[in-house]
Amino acid sequence: MGSKFSGLLILMILSCAWSLDIYSGKEIDMEQLQGVWFLTFGVDFWYWNALWRCHIIAPFNVTENTMKFYTYNFPRMNSESPESIIEDVTRDSMGQYWMGSHTNEPWFRSHPHFYMTDYSNFYNHLTTMRDGRKLFQILTRKPKINKEDISKFTALAVKQGVDPTTLMTFECGDLIPSDYLLH
């Protein structure tokens, strides 16, 4: 009982310590998502992690309910060039996001995606995978996060029903954000 209570207390403290305004669904002003976002934290999705070490998105052509974004995937082998793809995102009247994705995984296009953001620090992407597990991703404006960020993002993941033992950080720390701004 004591450890369960301690865990809840820690989660409550982390939640209170994060005093940022967080927007989700239809509340999100999609224009404020423009810029560069680095995948820095999320579920250890082995298929993706075996191929890529870093993932960057840069939204553009944003309207009230649609946007496109450049996706840059950096291979595990540094000698290879990054893969660059343009993806489409549409928000429906319920505030759910639908991906017109390049992936061969049909569930990625056929399941709604849920976004949360504070605009300046993080953008959270959540969807349910084919096997029922949750795909939770945190993209940040900076390519590297610290221990305090990891604690906050873990608390956010747990609130969304994600098993904290499945979470990991990603390797984008050597990249320069301005190299991926659209001109």
C-alpha positions, 0 to 999 in steps of 0.5 A: 500500500505504501509504495502505491501511495508513494507512486500516486504522490509522486505523480501528483507532484509532477503534475502540479510542477508542470504548470504549463497550459496544455492544449489538445484536440480542437483547442490546438492552434495548428499554426503554432505547431510550425517549426522544427520538432525532434522525437526525443521520448516515447514508446520503444517501438522496436520496428522503428528503432531498429531502422532509425535513430532520430525522427524530425518533423517540420509542419508547413502549409497549415490551415485551421484543420490541415497541415503537411509536414516534412518528416526526416528519418535518420538511419541508425547507420550515420553514413546513410542520408536521412529519408525525407517524406511529406505527410498530410494531417487532417483534424476532424470535427471531434478533434482527432487527427488522421494521418495520410502516412507513407507507412505500410502499417494500415493501422497508422492511417485507419486509427485516430491520432491524438495530439497535445502541446504547449507549443513552445516545449513539446508536442505529444502524439498518441495512437493505438497500434494494431496489437492494442498497445499505445504508441506514445511519442514526445517531440520537442523543440530541442533535440535533447531532453534532460532528466526533469523533462523525462520525469514530466513526460513519463507522468504524461504518458502514465496519465494516458495509460502508457506503461512507463517501462516501455518508454525510452529517449531517442538520439537526436542530440547532435542535430541543429534545429535551424538546419531543418527550418523551411525557407 
